[in-house]
Every structure is written in structure tokens, then in C-alpha cells.
């Protein structure tokens, strides 16, 4: 079973000419993109830091809750008390995680407020040369 067909003559394929409009590079592709500071496609370092903090808080919530559940399950396994240790451990883990999240948020808010106040003070009093 051959795919060659002996009845048809062999066709020669020639490369397209250089002035063929299909080969023209569009103008937008000829220019290199500029790396301006207003470019929104690349995140700023400050934004990446905020994202990392948010992920840290989320993972802290998850793993503290799981840790409370694991400790409660361990107590259940050790004392043979059924699901009550796990339920109480889960509740305590979640409460601890929520407390940690609230404290962290309040600290960040206080830092932000102090920074705003510092900026406001520096704007009110111009620098005086000595």
C-alpha cells in the first residue's frame, strides 16, 4: 500500500517572493515594547509583599485550625472519648486562628495609620536648611 500516485506529475513548490504582502511583518510587531513605570502588567514589589502577607494569614488560619483538630483527635485517640476531643480541638483551633488573624490585622492597621500620620506631618512641616 503506497501513498505515491504515479499518475500525477510531481509539483514543484517555489518559495514566495520577498515582496509578498503575506510575509510583511505588522508595524506593531516591529517595535519593541517599552518598559514604562505605568505598565500594569508587572506587579510592584509592594503589591507582591501584600499578596505574600495575605497568603500567610490564610495559611495560618488553615493550619492552626487543622492543628487544633489534630490535637483534639490525638486526645480522643489517647483517652478513647469519641469525637468530642476532635470537635473541641477544631473549635479551639479555629478560635485561636481567628484571634491571631485579628491581632495581625490590628497591628498592620496601626502601622499603616502611623505611616499615614508620619507622612501627614512631613507634608505640613517643610524641611528647613540649617
C-alpha angles and dihedrals in degrees: 000000000000128000095208114103110210094193096068120072118240111264120222116221114208123197115252118261121263094247093055107132091219089067096051114117111231115247093241090059093050093064121075112233115254121240099222125170089240092062105125096190094080116060120233122243091247091054091050090052091052090049091051091050091050092050089048092053092047093049090046089055093049099044096042089053091047090047091055090049092050093050090048091048090049091053090048091051092047097044098031090230100144124232097331096091091050092048093048091044091051091050093047091046091052092047091050091048092049091048091051091048093050092048092048092049093049091050092049090047092051091050091049092048091050090050091051091048091049091051091048091051092049091051093051097050113051117213111265119208113231 
